[in-house]
Amino acid sequence: MTLNTQIKQLIIDSLDLEDVTVDDIDTDAALFGDGLGLDSIDALELGLAIKKQFDVKIEANSETTKAHFYSVATLASFIESQRA
């Protein structure tokens, strides 16, 4: 399973998105707003799930963190950079 797929599955599982499949989530599309439509509460839950699953440190309320959470692709590159 690729990191992108793991992240998509984590989004679905941690946010209880029952009607969404991994294939429904575009790797490069925005997760918030017009994209997948997640909100700030979803961001907190997703951040906690990512910390737990991938053991990465996420800085709360930083512009850099917002950039990392833009899409599945940006999250994947952030997680890979933290693991290095």
MOPAC internal coordinates of N, CA, C and O (Angstrom, degrees):
PM7 1SCF
backbone

  N    0.0000 0     0.00 0     0.00 0    0    0    0
  C    1.4668 1     0.00 0     0.00 0    1    0    0
  C    1.5310 1   108.94 1     0.00 0    2    1    0
  O    1.2310 1   120.48 1   -49.93 1    3    2    1
  N    1.3229 1   116.68 1   130.07 1    3    2    1
  C    1.4607 1   120.19 1  -179.08 1    5    3    2
  C    1.5307 1   110.11 1   -74.72 1    6    5    3
  O    1.2310 1   121.14 1   -18.07 1    7    6    5
  N    1.3171 1   115.43 1   161.93 1    7    6    5
  C    1.4637 1   120.76 1   177.90 1    9    7    6
  C    1.5277 1   110.13 1   -60.27 1   10    9    7
  O    1.2310 1   120.21 1   138.80 1   11   10    9
  N    1.3470 1   117.21 1   -41.20 1   11   10    9
  C    1.4661 1   119.84 1   178.65 1   13   11   10
  C    1.5339 1   110.55 1   -58.60 1   14   13   11
  O    1.2310 1   120.62 1   135.90 1   15   14   13
  N    1.3264 1   116.42 1   -44.10 1   15   14   13
  C    1.4686 1   120.45 1  -179.99 1   17   15   14
  C    1.5248 1   110.75 1   -66.04 1   18   17   15
  O    1.2310 1   120.29 1   140.23 1   19   18   17
  N    1.3292 1   117.06 1   -39.77 1   19   18   17
  C    1.4723 1   120.69 1   177.48 1   21   19   18
  C    1.5298 1   110.20 1   -60.51 1   22   21   19
  O    1.2310 1   120.45 1   136.63 1   23   22   21
  N    1.3270 1   116.75 1   -43.37 1   23   22   21
  C    1.4672 1   121.25 1  -179.74 1   25   23   22
  C    1.5300 1   110.04 1   -64.68 1   26   25   23
  O    1.2310 1   120.32 1   135.25 1   27   26   25
  N    1.3283 1   117.00 1   -44.75 1   27   26   25
  C    1.4707 1   120.59 1   179.18 1   29   27   26
  C    1.5242 1   110.56 1   -60.11 1   30   29   27
  O    1.2310 1   120.29 1   136.04 1   31   30   29
  N    1.3360 1   117.06 1   -43.96 1   31   30   29
  C    1.4582 1   120.89 1   179.44 1   33   31   30
  C    1.5255 1   110.35 1   -64.41 1   34   33   31
  O    1.2310 1   120.68 1   140.76 1   35   34   33
  N    1.3344 1   116.31 1   -39.24 1   35   34   33
  C    1.4636 1   121.28 1   178.54 1   37   35   34
  C    1.5376 1   110.34 1   -63.61 1   38   37   35
  O    1.2310 1   120.18 1   139.51 1   39   38   37
  N    1.3241 1   117.25 1   -40.49 1   39   38   37
  C    1.4689 1   121.45 1   177.77 1   41   39   38
  C    1.5319 1   109.06 1   -60.57 1   42   41   39
  O    1.2310 1   120.51 1   132.18 1   43   42   41
  N    1.3245 1   116.63 1   -47.82 1   43   42   41
  C    1.4663 1   121.49 1  -178.91 1   45   43   42
  C    1.5287 1   110.76 1   -62.56 1   46   45   43
  O    1.2310 1   120.51 1   132.40 1   47   46   45
  N    1.3347 1   116.64 1   -47.60 1   47   46   45
  C    1.4662 1   121.14 1  -177.16 1   49   47   46
  C    1.5253 1   112.86 1   -68.99 1   50   49   47
  O    1.2310 1   120.47 1   133.29 1   51   50   49
  N    1.3402 1   116.71 1   -46.71 1   51   50   49
  C    1.4614 1   119.19 1  -174.48 1   53   51   50
  C    1.5214 1   112.49 1   -72.64 1   54   53   51
  O    1.2310 1   120.21 1   155.93 1   55   54   53
  N    1.3411 1   117.21 1   -24.07 1   55   54   53
  C    1.4659 1   120.10 1  -177.80 1   57   55   54
  C    1.5317 1   112.22 1  -108.09 1   58   57   55
  O    1.2310 1   120.60 1  -171.95 1   59   58   57
  N    1.3370 1   116.46 1     8.05 1   59   58   57
  C    1.4715 1   121.54 1   178.80 1   61   59   58
  C    1.5265 1   113.04 1    51.48 1   62   61   59
  O    1.2310 1   120.58 1  -132.15 1   63   62   61
  N    1.3284 1   116.50 1    47.85 1   63   62   61
  C    1.4592 1   120.64 1   179.25 1   65   63   62
  C    1.5311 1   108.66 1   -86.44 1   66   65   63
  O    1.2310 1   120.85 1   -96.90 1   67   66   65
  N    1.3339 1   115.98 1    83.10 1   67   66   65
  C    1.4592 1   121.81 1  -171.38 1   69   67   66
  C    1.5191 1   114.17 1   -63.05 1   70   69   67
  O    1.2310 1   119.71 1   145.35 1   71   70   69
  N    1.3221 1   118.16 1   -34.65 1   71   70   69
  C    1.4647 1   120.67 1  -175.05 1   73   71   70
  C    1.5228 1   113.29 1   -94.80 1   74   73   71
  O    1.2310 1   120.46 1  -170.75 1   75   74   73
  N    1.3315 1   116.73 1     9.25 1   75   74   73
  C    1.4565 1   120.97 1  -177.13 1   77   75   74
  C    1.5330 1   109.62 1  -110.09 1   78   77   75
  O    1.2310 1   120.66 1   -43.23 1   79   78   77
  N    1.3340 1   116.35 1   136.77 1   79   78   77
  C    1.4697 1   120.30 1   174.22 1   81   79   78
  C    1.5183 1   108.71 1  -111.53 1   82   81   79
  O    1.2310 1   120.97 1   -12.88 1   83   82   81
  N    1.3215 1   115.74 1   167.12 1   83   82   81
  C    1.4636 1   121.06 1   178.12 1   85   83   82
  C    1.5304 1   109.89 1   -55.50 1   86   85   83
  O    1.2310 1   120.28 1   141.45 1   87   86   85
  N    1.3287 1   117.07 1   -38.55 1   87   86   85
  C    1.4664 1   121.14 1  -179.20 1   89   87   86
  C    1.5300 1   113.08 1   -68.52 1   90   89   87
  O    1.2310 1   120.08 1   159.15 1   91   90   89
  N    1.3352 1   117.46 1   -20.85 1   91   90   89
  C    1.4625 1   121.07 1   179.66 1   93   91   90
  C    1.5326 1   112.41 1   -76.25 1   94   93   91
  O    1.2310 1   120.36 1   160.60 1   95   94   93
  N    1.3213 1   116.91 1   -19.40 1   95   94   93
  C    1.4669 1   120.72 1  -175.95 1   97   95   94
  C    1.5253 1   108.96 1   -95.53 1   98   97   95
  O    1.2310 1   121.08 1   -62.99 1   99   98   97
  N    1.3251 1   115.54 1   117.01 1   99   98   97
  C    1.4620 1   121.68 1   178.36 1  101   99   98
  C    1.5282 1   108.84 1   -77.89 1  102  101   99
  O    1.2310 1   120.65 1   -53.93 1  103  102  101
  N    1.3188 1   116.37 1   126.07 1  103  102  101
  C    1.4660 1   122.26 1  -177.01 1  105  103  102
  C    1.5228 1   112.87 1   -55.16 1  106  105  103
  O    1.2310 1   120.33 1   143.89 1  107  106  105
  N    1.3380 1   116.98 1   -36.11 1  107  106  105
  C    1.4631 1   120.45 1  -175.42 1  109  107  106
  C    1.5254 1   114.53 1  -101.75 1  110  109  107
  O    1.2310 1   120.16 1   178.74 1  111  110  109
  N    1.3301 1   117.29 1    -1.26 1  111  110  109
  C    1.4694 1   120.28 1  -178.35 1  113  111  110
  C    1.5262 1   110.87 1   -81.92 1  114  113  111
  O    1.2310 1   121.28 1   -25.07 1  115  114  113
  N    1.3218 1   115.16 1   154.93 1  115  114  113
  C    1.4668 1   120.99 1   178.24 1  117  115  114
  C    1.5285 1   109.81 1   -62.43 1  118  117  115
  O    1.2310 1   120.95 1   -40.43 1  119  118  117
  N    1.3279 1   115.79 1   139.57 1  119  118  117
  C    1.4678 1   120.42 1   176.58 1  121  119  118
  C    1.5255 1   110.69 1   -83.89 1  122  121  119
  O    1.2310 1   120.54 1   154.04 1  123  122  121
  N    1.3344 1   116.58 1   -25.96 1  123  122  121
  C    1.4609 1   121.28 1  -176.24 1  125  123  122
  C    1.5173 1   110.38 1  -111.43 1  126  125  123
  O    1.2310 1   120.44 1   -15.92 1  127  126  125
  N    1.3256 1   116.76 1   164.08 1  127  126  125
  C    1.4612 1   120.32 1   177.06 1  129  127  126
  C    1.5201 1   112.10 1    65.43 1  130  129  127
  O    1.2310 1   120.86 1    53.67 1  131  130  129
  N    1.3306 1   115.96 1  -126.33 1  131  130  129
  C    1.4669 1   121.70 1  -174.14 1  133  131  130
  C    1.5252 1   113.83 1   -69.47 1  134  133  131
  O    1.2310 1   120.15 1   161.81 1  135  134  133
  N    1.3206 1   117.32 1   -18.19 1  135  134  133
  C    1.4636 1   119.74 1  -178.66 1  137  135  134
  C    1.5173 1   111.52 1   -73.94 1  138  137  135
  O    1.2310 1   121.10 1    66.49 1  139  138  137
  N    1.3164 1   115.49 1  -113.51 1  139  138  137
  C    1.4644 1   121.26 1  -179.85 1  141  139  138
  C    1.5314 1   111.11 1   -71.68 1  142  141  139
  O    1.2310 1   120.53 1   160.37 1  143  142  141
  N    1.3392 1   116.59 1   -19.63 1  143  142  141
  C    1.4632 1   120.63 1   175.76 1  145  143  142
  C    1.5168 1   115.13 1    84.65 1  146  145  143
  O    1.2310 1   120.28 1  -155.74 1  147  146  145
  N    1.3251 1   117.07 1    24.26 1  147  146  145
  C    1.4651 1   119.77 1   177.61 1  149  147  146
  C    1.5307 1   109.61 1   -72.40 1  150  149  147
  O    1.2310 1   121.01 1   -20.97 1  151  150  149
  N    1.3342 1   115.66 1   159.03 1  151  150  149
  C    1.4725 1   120.05 1   178.71 1  153  151  150
  C    1.5284 1   110.76 1  -120.95 1  154  153  151
  O    1.2310 1   120.46 1     5.97 1  155  154  153
  N    1.3302 1   116.73 1  -174.03 1  155  154  153
  C    1.4642 1   120.36 1  -174.37 1  157  155  154
  C    1.5303 1   112.68 1   -65.37 1  158  157  155
  O    1.2310 1   120.01 1   147.05 1  159  158  157
  N    1.3179 1   117.58 1   -32.95 1  159  158  157
  C    1.4771 1   120.08 1   177.11 1  161  159  158
  C    1.5237 1   109.25 1   -66.73 1  162  161  159
  O    1.2310 1   120.97 1   138.38 1  163  162  161
  N    1.3421 1   115.75 1   -41.62 1  163  162  161
  C    1.4654 1   119.96 1   176.06 1  165  163  162
  C    1.5321 1   110.04 1   -59.81 1  166  165  163
  O    1.2310 1   120.54 1   141.12 1  167  166  165
  N    1.3176 1   116.58 1   -38.88 1  167  166  165
  C    1.4655 1   121.22 1  -179.26 1  169  167  166
  C    1.5244 1   110.67 1   -61.12 1  170  169  167
  O    1.2310 1   120.44 1   137.07 1  171  170  169
  N    1.3301 1   116.77 1   -42.93 1  171  170  169
  C    1.4691 1   120.77 1   178.69 1  173  171  170
  C    1.5197 1   110.78 1   -63.12 1  174  173  171
  O    1.2310 1   120.55 1   132.38 1  175  174  173
  N    1.3282 1   116.56 1   -47.62 1  175  174  173
  C    1.4611 1   120.34 1  -179.51 1  177  175  174
  C    1.5181 1   111.46 1   -63.23 1  178  177  175
  O    1.2310 1   120.93 1   137.28 1  179  178  177
  N    1.3253 1   115.83 1   -42.72 1  179  178  177
  C    1.4571 1   120.43 1   179.82 1  181  179  178
  C    1.5282 1   110.70 1   -65.52 1  182  181  179
  O    1.2310 1   120.77 1   139.49 1  183  182  181
  N    1.3210 1   116.13 1   -40.51 1  183  182  181
  C    1.4674 1   120.42 1   177.87 1  185  183  182
  C    1.5182 1   111.47 1   -59.40 1  186  185  183
  O    1.2310 1   120.41 1   135.54 1  187  186  185
  N    1.3341 1   116.82 1   -44.46 1  187  186  185
  C    1.4628 1   120.92 1   178.55 1  189  187  186
  C    1.5245 1   111.10 1   -64.02 1  190  189  187
  O    1.2310 1   120.57 1   137.95 1  191  190  189
  N    1.3263 1   116.51 1   -42.05 1  191  190  189
  C    1.4666 1   120.76 1  -179.58 1  193  191  190
  C    1.5277 1   110.69 1   -64.58 1  194  193  191
  O    1.2310 1   120.37 1   140.64 1  195  194  193
  N    1.3210 1   116.90 1   -39.36 1  195  194  193
  C    1.4684 1   120.98 1   179.49 1  197  195  194
  C    1.5236 1   110.54 1   -67.83 1  198  197  195
  O    1.2310 1   120.62 1   137.30 1  199  198  197
  N    1.3362 1   116.43 1   -42.70 1  199  198  197
  C    1.4691 1   120.20 1   176.93 1  201  199  198
  C    1.5195 1   110.03 1   -56.67 1  202  201  199
  O    1.2310 1   121.23 1   133.49 1  203  202  201
  N    1.3315 1   115.24 1   -46.51 1  203  202  201
  C    1.4533 1   121.64 1  -175.99 1  205  203  202
  C    1.5341 1   112.00 1   -67.75 1  206  205  203
  O    1.2310 1   120.22 1   131.58 1  207  206  205
  N    1.3222 1   117.18 1   -48.42 1  207  206  205
  C    1.4611 1   120.36 1  -175.19 1  209  207  206
  C    1.5255 1   113.30 1   -74.04 1  210  209  207
  O    1.2310 1   120.56 1   140.54 1  211  210  209
  N    1.3439 1   116.54 1   -39.46 1  211  210  209
  C    1.4635 1   119.35 1  -173.24 1  213  211  210
  C    1.5298 1   113.45 1  -107.70 1  214  213  211
  O    1.2310 1   120.44 1   178.31 1  215  214  213
  N    1.3431 1   116.77 1    -1.69 1  215  214  213
  C    1.4564 1   122.12 1   177.39 1  217  215  214
  C    1.5311 1   112.08 1    53.83 1  218  217  215
  O    1.2310 1   121.11 1  -129.49 1  219  218  217
  N    1.3333 1   115.48 1    50.51 1  219  218  217
  C    1.4629 1   120.46 1   177.58 1  221  219  218
  C    1.5266 1   109.27 1  -115.43 1  222  221  219
  O    1.2310 1   121.23 1   -25.49 1  223  222  221
  N    1.3188 1   115.26 1   154.51 1  223  222  221
  C    1.4550 1   120.57 1   179.15 1  225  223  222
  C    1.5235 1   108.71 1   -94.13 1  226  225  223
  O    1.2310 1   120.90 1   -52.56 1  227  226  225
  N    1.3210 1   115.88 1   127.44 1  227  226  225
  C    1.4656 1   120.63 1   179.90 1  229  227  226
  C    1.5209 1   108.55 1  -118.84 1  230  229  227
  O    1.2310 1   120.97 1   -54.42 1  231  230  229
  N    1.3201 1   115.76 1   125.58 1  231  230  229
  C    1.4615 1   120.91 1   179.48 1  233  231  230
  C    1.5267 1   109.29 1   -83.37 1  234  233  231
  O    1.2310 1   120.44 1   -56.53 1  235  234  233
  N    1.3150 1   116.76 1   123.47 1  235  234  233
  C    1.4622 1   120.65 1  -178.14 1  237  235  234
  C    1.5303 1   110.96 1   -72.27 1  238  237  235
  O    1.2310 1   121.45 1   -32.71 1  239  238  237
  N    1.3152 1   114.84 1   147.29 1  239  238  237
  C    1.4742 1   122.54 1   173.83 1  241  239  238
  C    1.5262 1   115.28 1    53.40 1  242  241  239
  O    1.2310 1   120.27 1  -146.60 1  243  242  241
  N    1.3208 1   117.09 1    33.40 1  243  242  241
  C    1.4643 1   117.18 1   175.95 1  245  243  242
  C    1.5255 1   109.09 1  -108.92 1  246  245  243
  O    1.2310 1   120.82 1   -30.69 1  247  246  245
  N    1.3189 1   116.04 1   149.31 1  247  246  245
  C    1.4651 1   120.61 1   179.57 1  249  247  246
  C    1.5277 1   110.54 1   -61.75 1  250  249  247
  O    1.2310 1   120.87 1   144.43 1  251  250  249
  N    1.3242 1   115.94 1   -35.57 1  251  250  249
  C    1.4642 1   120.33 1   178.96 1  253  251  250
  C    1.5199 1   110.41 1   -63.07 1  254  253  251
  O    1.2310 1   120.62 1   137.35 1  255  254  253
  N    1.3181 1   116.41 1   -42.65 1  255  254  253
  C    1.4658 1   120.71 1   179.23 1  257  255  254
  C    1.5240 1   110.06 1   -62.61 1  258  257  255
  O    1.2310 1   120.28 1   137.73 1  259  258  257
  N    1.3318 1   117.08 1   -42.27 1  259  258  257
  C    1.4714 1   120.29 1   177.80 1  261  259  258
  C    1.5183 1   110.22 1   -58.36 1  262  261  259
  O    1.2310 1   120.35 1   140.36 1  263  262  261
  N    1.3185 1   116.94 1   -39.64 1  263  262  261
  C    1.4679 1   121.08 1   179.12 1  265  263  262
  C    1.5253 1   110.72 1   -65.13 1  266  265  263
  O    1.2310 1   120.37 1   139.37 1  267  266  265
  N    1.3356 1   116.89 1   -40.63 1  267  266  265
  C    1.4663 1   120.85 1   178.79 1  269  267  266
  C    1.5239 1   111.40 1   -62.59 1  270  269  267
  O    1.2310 1   120.36 1   146.32 1  271  270  269
  N    1.3166 1   116.91 1   -33.68 1  271  270  269
  C    1.4694 1   121.72 1  -176.68 1  273  271  270
  C    1.5293 1   113.37 1   -88.50 1  274  273  271
  O    1.2310 1   120.23 1  -169.11 1  275  274  273
  N    1.3315 1   117.16 1    10.89 1  275  274  273
  C    1.4688 1   119.73 1  -178.67 1  277  275  274
  C    1.5256 1   111.89 1   -61.26 1  278  277  275
  O    1.2310 1   120.16 1   131.55 1  279  278  277
  N    1.3112 1   117.29 1   -48.45 1  279  278  277
  C    1.4713 1   121.26 1  -176.10 1  281  279  278
  C    1.5221 1   110.47 1  -146.90 1  282  281  279
  O    1.2310 1   120.95 1    -6.42 1  283  282  281
  N    1.3149 1   115.78 1   173.58 1  283  282  281
  C    1.4678 1   120.43 1   175.70 1  285  283  282
  C    1.5340 1   109.38 1   -60.17 1  286  285  283
  O    1.2310 1   120.52 1   138.45 1  287  286  285
  N    1.3292 1   116.60 1   -41.55 1  287  286  285
  C    1.4701 1   120.82 1  -178.79 1  289  287  286
  C    1.5320 1   111.59 1   -61.79 1  290  289  287
  O    1.2310 1   120.11 1   136.39 1  291  290  289
  N    1.3346 1   117.39 1   -43.61 1  291  290  289
  C    1.4689 1   119.86 1  -179.16 1  293  291  290
  C    1.5274 1   110.67 1   -70.12 1  294  293  291
  O    1.2310 1   120.17 1   145.30 1  295  294  293
  N    1.3271 1   117.29 1   -34.70 1  295  294  293
  C    1.4649 1   120.25 1   175.72 1  297  295  294
  C    1.5247 1   110.47 1   -64.76 1  298  297  295
  O    1.2310 1   120.41 1   136.98 1  299  298  297
  N    1.3298 1   116.83 1   -43.02 1  299  298  297
  C    1.4655 1   120.95 1  -179.76 1  301  299  298
  C    1.5243 1   110.42 1   -60.94 1  302  301  299
  O    1.2310 1   119.93 1   135.87 1  303  302  301
  N    1.3273 1   117.74 1   -44.13 1  303  302  301
  C    1.4633 1   118.85 1  -178.46 1  305  303  302
  C    1.5255 1   111.04 1   -69.07 1  306  305  303
  O    1.2310 1   120.32 1   146.55 1  307  306  305
  N    1.3426 1   116.99 1   -33.45 1  307  306  305
  C    1.4651 1   120.61 1   175.49 1  309  307  306
  C    1.5326 1   110.48 1   -63.94 1  310  309  307
  O    1.2310 1   120.25 1   132.36 1  311  310  309
  N    1.3215 1   117.13 1   -47.64 1  311  310  309
  C    1.4717 1   121.38 1  -179.03 1  313  311  310
  C    1.5272 1   109.82 1   -62.03 1  314  313  311
  O    1.2310 1   120.27 1   136.95 1  315  314  313
  N    1.3194 1   117.09 1   -43.05 1  315  314  313
  C    1.4721 1   120.31 1   178.25 1  317  315  314
  C    1.5236 1   111.30 1   -62.33 1  318  317  315
  O    1.2310 1   120.12 1   140.87 1  319  318  317
  N    1.3286 1   117.37 1   -39.13 1  319  318  317
  C    1.4755 1   120.36 1   179.83 1  321  319  318
  C    1.5289 1   111.01 1   -67.84 1  322  321  319
  O    1.2310 1   120.22 1   146.77 1  323  322  321
  N    1.3311 1   117.18 1   -33.23 1  323  322  321
  C    1.4596 1   121.51 1   179.22 1  325  323  322
  C    1.5328 1   112.13 1   -73.23 1  326  325  323
  O    1.2310 1   120.96 1   150.23 1  327  326  325
  N    1.3098 1   115.77 1   -29.77 1  327  326  325
  C    1.4604 1   120.77 1  -179.11 1  329  327  326
  C    1.5262 1   111.85 1   -78.45 1  330  329  327
  O    1.2310 1   121.06 1   157.02 1  331  330  329
  N    1.3246 1   115.57 1   -22.98 1  331  330  329
  C    1.4745 1   119.83 1  -174.36 1  333  331  330
  C    1.5251 1   112.36 1   -67.04 1  334  333  331
  O    1.2310 1   120.10 1   180.00 1  335  334  333

